[in-house]
Amino acid sequence: GVFRAGIDPHAAALTLTALIDGLATHVLSVSGPESATAADAMHTTLTTHVTHTILAP
């Protein structure tokens, strides 16, 4: 993909890393059937973040 114009790649990488770390901690902290839902929510959240803040429209 192509990055949005004017995006700071270092800031974008730091933000994405923090988001991944926080969501992964949440996914690992839940158990049972909720863990699959948490993993799906993590995927959706990360995909949305990348699409709307990093990739060029």
Secondary structure, DSSP 8 states (H G I E B T S, - for coil): --B-TT--HHHHHHHHHHHHHHHHHHHHH--TTHHHHHHHHHHHHHHHHIIIIIB--
